[in-house]
Amino acid sequence: MIITYLENIYSELLENKIQLEQEQSDITSKMNKHLRYMERLKLEDEKNFDAFSPRKQNVDLKNQIEQLETQQHDFLESIEKKKKELLKIDSKIDELNSVLKIAKQQSAANERIFEKSIQEKEILKLKLLETQELERQRIARELHDSSVQCLTGLVHKTELCTKLLELDPPRCRLEMLSMTKSLRSIIEEMRQMIYDLHPMSMDDIGFDDVIEREMYRINQLGIVHADFTKEGKSYQLKPVIALTILRVIREACNNVLKYANATLLFVKLSYEKDKIKILICDDGDGFSLEEQAGEIKDDNSGFGLSTMRERIYLLSGTIEINTEIGKGTRVTVEVPISREE
Protein backbone atom coordinates (compact mmCIF):
# COMPACT_ATOMS: atom_id res chain seq x y z
CA MET A 1 0.00 0.00 0.00
CA ILE A 2 1.33 3.43 -0.93
CA ILE A 3 0.65 4.95 2.51
CA THR A 4 2.72 2.24 4.21
CA TYR A 5 5.53 2.83 1.69
CA LEU A 6 5.46 6.59 2.36
CA GLU A 7 5.38 6.05 6.12
CA ASN A 8 8.47 3.82 5.85
CA ILE A 9 10.32 6.54 3.93
CA TYR A 10 9.16 9.08 6.53
CA SER A 11 10.56 6.88 9.34
CA GLU A 12 13.88 6.53 7.51
CA LEU A 13 14.14 10.30 7.07
CA LEU A 14 13.44 10.87 10.76
CA GLU A 15 16.13 8.35 11.68
CA ASN A 16 18.59 10.10 9.34
CA LYS A 17 17.68 13.44 10.88
CA ILE A 18 18.27 12.15 14.42
CA GLN A 19 21.60 10.65 13.35
CA LEU A 20 22.73 13.92 11.68
CA GLU A 21 21.70 15.94 14.72
CA GLN A 22 23.72 13.60 16.93
CA GLU A 23 26.74 13.86 14.61
CA GLN A 24 26.39 17.64 14.57
CA SER A 25 26.20 17.68 18.35
CA ASP A 26 29.32 15.49 18.65
CA ILE A 27 31.29 17.69 16.25
CA THR A 28 30.19 20.84 18.07
CA SER A 29 31.26 19.31 21.40
CA LYS A 30 34.67 18.38 19.97
CA MET A 31 35.04 21.82 18.44
CA ASN A 32 34.32 23.51 21.76
CA LYS A 33 36.91 21.32 23.51
CA HIS A 34 39.48 22.15 20.85
CA LEU A 35 38.61 25.81 21.16
CA ARG A 36 39.19 25.83 24.91
CA TYR A 37 42.42 23.87 24.54
CA MET A 38 43.58 26.21 21.81
CA GLU A 39 42.90 29.25 24.02
CA ARG A 40 44.97 27.71 26.81
CA LEU A 41 47.86 27.11 24.39
CA LYS A 42 47.69 30.70 23.19
CA LEU A 43 47.84 31.95 26.78
CA GLU A 44 50.80 29.66 27.46
CA ASP A 45 52.51 30.93 24.32
CA GLU A 46 52.11 34.53 25.46
CA LYS A 47 53.54 33.67 28.89
CA ASN A 48 56.52 31.93 27.34
CA PHE A 49 57.13 34.86 25.06
CA ASP A 50 57.03 37.30 27.98
CA ALA A 51 59.35 35.04 30.02
CA PHE A 52 61.85 34.74 27.14
CA SER A 53 61.29 30.92 26.89
CA PRO A 54 63.47 28.93 24.52
CA ARG A 55 62.73 29.56 20.84
CA LYS A 56 62.08 25.87 20.10
CA GLN A 57 59.32 25.68 22.73
CA ASN A 58 57.62 28.73 21.23
CA VAL A 59 57.78 27.25 17.73
CA ASP A 60 56.22 23.97 18.96
CA LEU A 61 53.36 25.81 20.61
CA LYS A 62 52.73 27.85 17.49
CA ASN A 63 52.67 24.70 15.32
CA GLN A 64 50.25 23.03 17.70
CA ILE A 65 48.00 26.08 17.69
CA GLU A 66 48.04 26.16 13.88
CA GLN A 67 47.08 22.48 13.74
CA LEU A 68 44.24 23.11 16.15
CA GLU A 69 43.06 26.07 14.10
CA THR A 70 43.10 23.88 10.97
CA GLN A 71 41.05 21.23 12.81
CA GLN A 72 38.73 23.95 14.06
CA HIS A 73 38.19 25.09 10.47
CA ASP A 74 37.45 21.50 9.46
CA PHE A 75 34.97 21.22 12.31
CA LEU A 76 33.19 24.37 11.16
CA GLU A 77 32.98 23.08 7.58
CA SER A 78 31.66 19.75 8.82
CA ILE A 79 29.03 21.49 10.95
CA GLU A 80 27.92 23.63 7.99
CA LYS A 81 27.69 20.52 5.85
CA LYS A 82 25.55 18.78 8.50
CA LYS A 83 23.32 21.86 8.72
CA LYS A 84 22.74 21.80 4.95
CA GLU A 85 21.97 18.08 5.08
CA LEU A 86 19.54 18.69 7.95
CA LEU A 87 17.81 21.44 5.97
CA LYS A 88 17.39 19.09 3.01
CA ILE A 89 15.99 16.36 5.25
CA ASP A 90 13.62 18.84 6.93
CA SER A 91 12.43 19.94 3.49
CA LYS A 92 11.88 16.33 2.42
CA ILE A 93 10.05 15.59 5.68
CA ASP A 94 7.75 18.59 5.13
CA GLU A 95 7.02 17.50 1.55
CA LEU A 96 6.43 13.93 2.65
CA ASN A 97 4.09 15.13 5.39
CA SER A 98 2.01 16.93 2.78
CA VAL A 99 1.97 13.91 0.48
CA LEU A 100 1.04 11.61 3.36
CA LYS A 101 -1.78 13.91 4.40
CA ILE A 102 -3.19 13.97 0.85
CA ALA A 103 -2.72 10.19 0.49
CA LYS A 104 -4.53 9.50 3.76
CA GLN A 105 -7.37 11.84 2.80
CA GLN A 106 -7.65 10.13 -0.60
CA SER A 107 -7.51 6.71 1.02
CA ALA A 108 -10.28 7.66 3.43
CA ALA A 109 -12.35 9.06 0.53
CA ASN A 110 -11.79 5.88 -1.51
CA GLU A 111 -12.80 3.78 1.46
CA ARG A 112 -16.01 5.79 1.84
CA ILE A 113 -16.71 5.42 -1.88
CA PHE A 114 -16.06 1.68 -1.67
CA GLU A 115 -18.39 1.30 1.31
CA LYS A 116 -21.03 3.37 -0.45
CA SER A 117 -20.62 1.23 -3.58
CA ILE A 118 -21.15 -1.94 -1.54
CA GLN A 119 -24.26 -0.43 0.07
CA GLU A 120 -25.61 0.62 -3.32
CA LYS A 121 -25.02 -2.89 -4.69
CA GLU A 122 -26.93 -4.39 -1.77
CA ILE A 123 -29.77 -1.92 -2.31
CA LEU A 124 -29.83 -2.73 -6.02
CA LYS A 125 -30.01 -6.45 -5.28
CA LEU A 126 -32.99 -5.89 -2.98
CA LYS A 127 -34.67 -3.64 -5.55
CA LEU A 128 -34.11 -6.23 -8.26
CA LEU A 129 -35.76 -8.89 -6.11
CA GLU A 130 -38.65 -6.49 -5.47
CA THR A 131 -38.90 -5.80 -9.19
CA GLN A 132 -38.94 -9.49 -10.04
CA GLU A 133 -41.68 -10.05 -7.49
CA LEU A 134 -43.68 -7.11 -8.88
CA GLU A 135 -43.25 -8.52 -12.37
CA ARG A 136 -44.53 -11.90 -11.24
CA GLN A 137 -47.49 -10.24 -9.56
CA ARG A 138 -48.24 -8.24 -12.70
CA ILE A 139 -48.18 -11.37 -14.89
CA ALA A 140 -50.38 -13.23 -12.40
CA ARG A 141 -52.81 -10.30 -12.30
CA GLU A 142 -52.94 -10.09 -16.10
CA LEU A 143 -53.57 -13.81 -16.40
CA HIS A 144 -56.28 -13.69 -13.76
CA ASP A 145 -58.01 -10.55 -15.02
CA SER A 146 -57.99 -11.52 -18.69
CA SER A 147 -57.31 -15.08 -19.73
CA VAL A 148 -58.53 -16.88 -16.59
CA GLN A 149 -61.72 -14.80 -16.46
CA CYS A 150 -62.41 -15.43 -20.14
CA LEU A 151 -61.72 -19.15 -19.80
CA THR A 152 -64.05 -19.31 -16.80
CA GLY A 153 -66.74 -17.62 -18.90
CA LEU A 154 -66.15 -20.14 -21.68
CA VAL A 155 -66.65 -23.01 -19.23
CA HIS A 156 -70.05 -21.58 -18.29
CA LYS A 157 -70.96 -21.06 -21.96
CA THR A 158 -69.92 -24.63 -22.76
CA GLU A 159 -72.19 -25.93 -20.03
CA LEU A 160 -74.98 -23.73 -21.41
CA CYS A 161 -74.43 -25.06 -24.96
CA THR A 162 -74.76 -28.66 -23.78
CA LYS A 163 -78.22 -27.77 -22.49
CA LEU A 164 -79.22 -25.71 -25.56
CA LEU A 165 -77.93 -28.25 -28.07
CA GLU A 166 -81.33 -29.97 -28.33
CA LEU A 167 -83.62 -27.28 -26.91
CA ASP A 168 -82.48 -24.30 -28.98
CA PRO A 169 -79.94 -25.24 -31.70
CA PRO A 170 -79.82 -21.71 -33.30
CA ARG A 171 -78.94 -20.08 -30.00
CA CYS A 172 -76.44 -22.85 -29.30
CA ARG A 173 -74.78 -22.11 -32.65
CA LEU A 174 -74.56 -18.38 -31.79
CA GLU A 175 -73.04 -19.15 -28.39
CA MET A 176 -70.43 -21.40 -30.01
CA LEU A 177 -69.52 -18.64 -32.48
CA SER A 178 -69.10 -16.28 -29.53
CA MET A 179 -66.95 -18.89 -27.78
CA THR A 180 -64.74 -19.21 -30.87
CA LYS A 181 -64.25 -15.43 -30.95
CA SER A 182 -63.37 -15.39 -27.24
CA LEU A 183 -60.90 -18.24 -27.68
CA ARG A 184 -59.14 -16.40 -30.49
CA SER A 185 -58.96 -13.29 -28.31
CA ILE A 186 -57.45 -15.33 -25.45
CA ILE A 187 -54.90 -16.91 -27.81
CA GLU A 188 -53.90 -13.45 -29.07
CA GLU A 189 -53.53 -12.15 -25.50
CA MET A 190 -51.40 -15.14 -24.55
CA ARG A 191 -49.23 -14.67 -27.64
CA GLN A 192 -48.72 -11.01 -26.77
CA MET A 193 -47.82 -11.89 -23.18
CA ILE A 194 -45.32 -14.52 -24.34
CA TYR A 195 -43.86 -12.03 -26.83
CA ASP A 196 -43.45 -9.46 -24.06
CA LEU A 197 -41.62 -12.02 -21.93
CA HIS A 198 -39.42 -13.23 -24.78
CA PRO A 199 -39.85 -11.99 -28.36
CA MET A 200 -39.60 -15.07 -30.54
CA SER A 201 -38.92 -12.89 -33.57
CA MET A 202 -35.59 -11.87 -32.07
CA ASP A 203 -34.36 -15.42 -32.58
CA ASP A 204 -35.59 -15.40 -36.18
CA ILE A 205 -35.05 -11.91 -37.62
CA GLY A 206 -32.48 -10.32 -35.30
CA PHE A 207 -32.26 -7.54 -32.76
CA ASP A 208 -32.26 -4.58 -35.19
CA ASP A 209 -35.40 -5.74 -36.97
CA VAL A 210 -37.23 -6.30 -33.68
CA ILE A 211 -36.59 -2.68 -32.69
CA GLU A 212 -37.63 -1.49 -36.15
CA ARG A 213 -40.87 -3.46 -35.85
CA GLU A 214 -41.43 -1.94 -32.42
CA MET A 215 -41.13 1.54 -33.96
CA TYR A 216 -43.54 0.50 -36.72
CA ARG A 217 -46.02 -0.68 -34.09
CA ILE A 218 -45.74 2.65 -32.27
CA ASN A 219 -46.29 4.57 -35.51
CA GLN A 220 -49.43 2.52 -36.18
CA LEU A 221 -50.90 3.78 -32.90
CA GLY A 222 -50.95 7.31 -34.33
CA ILE A 223 -49.85 8.95 -31.05
CA VAL A 224 -46.33 10.02 -32.04
CA HIS A 225 -44.11 9.84 -35.08
CA ALA A 226 -41.40 7.29 -34.21
CA ASP A 227 -38.11 7.18 -36.08
CA PHE A 228 -35.33 4.59 -35.79
CA THR A 229 -31.75 4.77 -37.06
CA LYS A 230 -28.75 2.50 -36.72
CA GLU A 231 -25.04 3.28 -36.80
CA GLY A 232 -22.15 0.88 -37.20
CA LYS A 233 -22.00 -2.72 -38.36
CA SER A 234 -24.40 -5.02 -36.50
CA TYR A 235 -23.00 -7.94 -34.55
CA GLN A 236 -24.56 -10.77 -32.58
CA LEU A 237 -25.56 -9.89 -29.02
CA LYS A 238 -26.00 -12.37 -26.23
CA PRO A 239 -29.72 -13.07 -25.73
CA VAL A 240 -29.78 -11.70 -22.19
CA ILE A 241 -28.17 -8.43 -23.35
CA ALA A 242 -30.46 -8.04 -26.36
CA LEU A 243 -33.59 -8.80 -24.32
CA THR A 244 -32.63 -6.42 -21.50
CA ILE A 245 -31.90 -3.59 -23.94
CA LEU A 246 -35.17 -4.24 -25.77
CA ARG A 247 -37.12 -4.06 -22.51
CA VAL A 248 -35.44 -0.79 -21.57
CA ILE A 249 -36.27 0.64 -25.03
CA ARG A 250 -39.87 -0.52 -24.71
CA GLU A 251 -40.22 0.96 -21.23
CA ALA A 252 -38.79 4.29 -22.35
CA CYS A 253 -41.08 4.33 -25.41
CA ASN A 254 -44.13 3.36 -23.33
CA ASN A 255 -43.37 6.23 -20.96
CA VAL A 256 -43.32 8.58 -23.95
CA LEU A 257 -46.64 7.25 -25.24
CA LYS A 258 -48.40 7.39 -21.87
CA TYR A 259 -47.00 10.44 -20.13
CA ALA A 260 -44.93 12.70 -22.40
CA ASN A 261 -47.58 14.24 -24.71
CA ALA A 262 -44.88 14.09 -27.37
CA THR A 263 -45.23 14.36 -31.15
CA LEU A 264 -41.77 12.99 -32.04
CA LEU A 265 -39.90 9.94 -30.76
CA PHE A 266 -36.38 9.12 -31.90
CA VAL A 267 -34.44 5.90 -31.21
CA LYS A 268 -30.83 5.48 -32.30
CA LEU A 269 -28.83 2.26 -31.98
CA SER A 270 -25.03 2.53 -32.32
CA TYR A 271 -22.75 -0.48 -32.61
CA GLU A 272 -19.24 0.37 -31.43
CA LYS A 273 -16.18 -1.85 -31.06
CA ASP A 274 -16.47 -2.51 -27.34
CA LYS A 275 -19.95 -1.26 -26.49
CA ILE A 276 -23.46 -0.73 -27.78
CA LYS A 277 -25.10 2.65 -27.31
CA ILE A 278 -28.82 3.46 -27.35
CA LEU A 279 -30.29 6.94 -27.53
CA ILE A 280 -34.02 7.58 -26.96
CA CYS A 281 -35.29 11.15 -27.34
CA ASP A 282 -38.70 12.83 -27.37
CA ASP A 283 -40.04 16.39 -27.62
CA GLY A 284 -42.61 15.91 -24.87
CA ASP A 285 -43.40 17.57 -21.56
CA GLY A 286 -40.40 16.22 -19.68
CA PHE A 287 -40.59 15.63 -15.93
CA SER A 288 -38.83 16.14 -12.62
CA LEU A 289 -36.17 13.46 -12.39
CA GLU A 290 -35.91 13.76 -8.60
CA GLU A 291 -39.60 12.98 -8.13
CA GLN A 292 -39.61 10.03 -10.52
CA ALA A 293 -36.18 8.50 -9.82
CA GLY A 294 -37.32 6.06 -7.15
CA GLU A 295 -40.71 5.21 -8.66
CA ILE A 296 -41.48 1.64 -9.66
CA LYS A 297 -44.80 1.35 -11.45
CA ASP A 298 -46.86 -1.74 -10.82
CA ASP A 299 -49.34 -1.33 -13.65
CA ASN A 300 -49.15 -2.81 -17.13
CA SER A 301 -46.47 -0.36 -18.17
CA GLY A 302 -43.81 -2.71 -16.79
CA PHE A 303 -40.91 -1.39 -14.73
CA GLY A 304 -40.01 2.21 -13.98
CA LEU A 305 -36.89 4.31 -14.11
CA SER A 306 -35.37 2.67 -11.05
CA THR A 307 -35.67 -0.79 -12.54
CA MET A 308 -34.33 0.38 -15.90
CA ARG A 309 -31.19 1.49 -14.07
CA GLU A 310 -30.95 -1.82 -12.23
CA ARG A 311 -31.28 -3.83 -15.43
CA ILE A 312 -28.52 -1.86 -17.14
CA TYR A 313 -26.37 -2.01 -14.01
CA LEU A 314 -26.52 -5.81 -14.09
CA LEU A 315 -25.01 -5.61 -17.58
CA SER A 316 -22.20 -3.41 -16.15
CA GLY A 317 -23.59 -0.58 -18.28
CA THR A 318 -24.64 3.00 -17.64
CA ILE A 319 -27.91 4.82 -18.15
CA GLU A 320 -28.21 8.60 -18.17
CA ILE A 321 -31.56 10.40 -18.14
CA ASN A 322 -31.61 14.09 -19.04
CA THR A 323 -34.96 15.81 -18.75
CA GLU A 324 -36.52 19.11 -17.82
CA ILE A 325 -40.15 20.06 -17.57
CA GLY A 326 -41.21 21.40 -20.95
CA LYS A 327 -37.97 20.34 -22.69
CA GLY A 328 -38.52 16.67 -23.46
CA THR A 329 -36.45 13.69 -22.33
CA ARG A 330 -33.19 12.15 -23.48
CA VAL A 331 -32.21 8.65 -22.34
CA THR A 332 -28.69 7.43 -23.12
CA VAL A 333 -27.73 3.81 -22.46
CA GLU A 334 -24.26 2.30 -22.89
CA VAL A 335 -23.56 -1.40 -22.43
CA PRO A 336 -20.04 -2.86 -22.71
CA ILE A 337 -19.74 -5.74 -25.14
CA SER A 338 -17.14 -8.49 -24.91
CA ARG A 339 -17.03 -10.47 -28.14
CA GLU A 340 -14.58 -12.68 -29.96
CA GLU A 341 -13.37 -11.25 -33.23
N, C-alpha and C positions, 0 to 999 in steps of 0.2 A: 504494500500500500504506500502511496506517495507520501502521506503524512508521516508514517513511521520512518521512511527514508530521510525526510527532511529533519525530523526530530533527532535522528542519529547524527546527521551532519551538524546540527545545532549543538549536540552534546560534545562532539569532537572539537568544535570551535571554542566552546567554553573551557574544555580541558586545555587546549592550546593557549588560551588567554591566561588561565591560572598559572600555567607553566612559565609563560613569558614574564608575567608579573613577578613570579618567584625569582626568575633569573635576573630581572631588572633590580629587584630588591637586593639580591646577593652581590651584584656588581656595584651597586650604590654603597653597600656596606663596606666592601673591599676598598672602594675609592675613598671613602671617608677615613678608613684606617691609614691608607697610604698618605692621605693629605695630612693627617695629624703627625705621622712619622716624618714626613717631609718637612713639616714646620719645625719639628724638634731638631732635625739635621741642620736646617738653615740657622737656627739659633746657636747650635753648637759651632757651626762654621764661623759665625760672627764673633763668638767668644774666642775661638782659636786665633782668628785674625787679630783681635785686639791684644791677645796675650803673646803675639809673635810666635805661634806654634810652628813646628817644622813645616816646610813647604810641601813635602810629600803628603802629610796628613791632610793639609788643606785641599790638595788636588784630589785625593781619594773621596773626601766629603763632597766636593763639587761634582765628581763623576757619579757618585751615588744619587745625589740630588737630581742630576740630569736624567738618570735612568728612571727615577721615580716620576719625574715630570712627564717623560715619554709614556710610562705606564698609565699615568693619570690621563693623558690625552687619549690613549687607547680606550680607557674606561669610559670616558665621555663619549667617544664615537660609538662604542658598544651600546651605551645607554640610549643614545639618539636612535640607533638602529632598532633597539627593542621598542622604543616609543612609536616609531613608524609602523613596526609590525603590529603593535597593539592597536594603533589607529585603524589599520586595515582590517584586523579581526573584528574590532568594534563595528566598523562599517558593514562587514559581512553579516555580523550577528543582527544588526538592525534590519538589513535587507531580508535576512532569513526570517526574522520575526514577522515582518510584513507579509512575506509569502506564506508562512505558516498560518497566520491569521486568516488570510484569504482562503487558503486550502481547507481550513477547518470550517469556515463559514460555508464554502461550497459543498463540503462533505455533508454538513448538517442539512443543507438545502436539498442535496441529492437524496439523502435518507428520508427526508419528509416527502419528497416527490415519489420515492419508491413505495413508502408506506401508503401514500394516497393512491398510487396506482393499484396496489394490492387491494385496498378497500373498494376502489371503483370496479375492479374485476369481480370481487365478491358480490357487489351490488348488481352488476350486469348479469351474473349467473342467476341470482335470485329473480331478476326481472325477466330473464329468458324463460325460466321455469314458469313464472306467472303468465307470460305470454303464451307459452305452449298450452297451459291449462285453459286460458281464455279462448284459444283457438279450438281446443277440443270442445269446450262448452258451446262455442258458436256453431260448430259443425253439428253437434248433437241437437241444438235448438233448431237449426235449419231442417235437419232430418225430421224432427218431431213436428214442427209447424207446417211443413210442406208435404213431403213424401209420405210420412207415417199417417198423417191425417187423411191424405187422399186415398191411401191404400185401405185405411179403416172404412172410409166411405164406400170404396169399391166392394169391400166384403159385404156391407149392408145391401148394396145394390144387387150383388150376386144372389144373396139370399132372397131378395125381392123378386128377381127374375125367375128363380126356381118356382116361386108361387104363381107368377103371372104367365108362365110358359103355356099353360093350358087354359087359364081363365081369360087372359087378355094378350094374345100373341102380338098385336100391333104395338101395344105399349111396351111389351117385353123387348121387342126389336129396337124401339127408341132408347130404352134404358141401356141396352147393349152397345148401341152406337155411342151413347154418352160415356159409357165405361171405356170404350176403345179410345175416345178422345182424351179422357183423363189419364189412361195408361201411357199414351204418347207424351202427354205433358210431363208425367212423372219421369219417364225415360229421359226426356230432354233436360229436366232439372238435375237428374242424377249425372248425366253426361257433363253438364256444366260444372257441377260440384267436383267431379273427378278431374276435369280439365283445370279447375282452379288449384287443386291439390298437386297435380302433376300434368302439365300440358303434353299430351301424347305427340302432338305435332312437332315438338322440339326434337324428338328422337328421329322424326322423319324428314323434316324440311330444314332444320337448323335454327340456331338462336336468332340470327338477324331477321329471318323471315317471320318468326313468331312475333317479334317486336313490331315489324311492319304490319302484320295482320292486326295486332292490337291497336295500332294507330288507325287502321282502316275501320275497325269496329267503332272506335271513338268518333271518327268522322261521320259514320252512319247515324250516330245518335243526334247529330245536328245541333249540339250544344256549343262546341268550339271547333275551330279549324286546327287539326293536328297535323304536324309535319315531322317527318323522321329523316335524318341523314346519318350516313356512316362514313368514317374516315379510317384509313389504313386497311391493310390486308387482313381479312378474317382468319381466325384460327380456332381450333377446337377448344372449347372450354369444358372443364370438368362439370358433370351434371349438377352437383351441389352448388357450384359457383353460378352457373347459368340460371338455375332455378331461383336462387336467392336474389340475383340482380333483377330478374324478371318480376319477382314479387315486389321489390322496392320500386321499380318503374311503375307497376300497376297501382301500388298504393299512392305514389306521388300523383299519378294521372287521375285516380279516383278522387283525391283531395281537390284537384283542380276542378273536376266536373261538379263536385258536390258543394264546394264552399267558396271557390275563388271568383265566381262571376266573370270568368275570363272569356275572351273571344279568340285568343291564339294560344296554342300549346306547341312547344318545340322540344323534341327529343333528339339528342345527338349521341351516337355511340362511336367512341374512338378506340381503335386497336393500336396499342403501342408495344414496344419490344418487351417490356417487363411489367406492364400493367394494362388494365382496361379502364377507360374513363367514360362516365355517363353524365350527360348534362341535360337537365329537365327545367325548362323555363316556361313561364306564363305571364300574361299581361293583366292579371286579375287584381283583386282587392289587396292581396298581401295579408299579413297578420302579425300579431305580436309574438315573437319567438319565445319570449320568457314565459308567457302564459300557456303556450301550447307544448313546450319542450317535454314536460313530464306526462303528457296526456296519452293514455292508451285507450283507444276506442274499442268498445265491445259490441258494436253493431256489425252489420254485414259489410262494412267498409274494410274490414280486416284489421291490420295493426297500425298503430299511430307512429308519430315521429320517433318516440323513444325506442320502439321496437325496430324501426328501420335502422337506427344507429346500432342497436345490438346485433342485428343480422350482419351488417357490414363489418362490425368489429370482429365478429367470429371469423370473418374471412381475412382478418388482419388489414382491412382497408380503412378508408376514411370517408366520412360524409360531411359535407358542409352545406348549411342551409342559410341563404341570404334572402331576407325579406323585410319589407317595410310596408306599413299600412298605406295602401293606395299606389304602391310601386311594384306590385307583382312579387313573384317568388322565383328564386334560382336555386336549384338543388344540384350539387356537384358530388359525384361519387367516384372514388378511385379504389380499385382492387388490384393488389399485386398478383402477377401471374408467373408461376414457375412452370416452364414447359421445356421439353427436350427438342432441340433443333433437329 
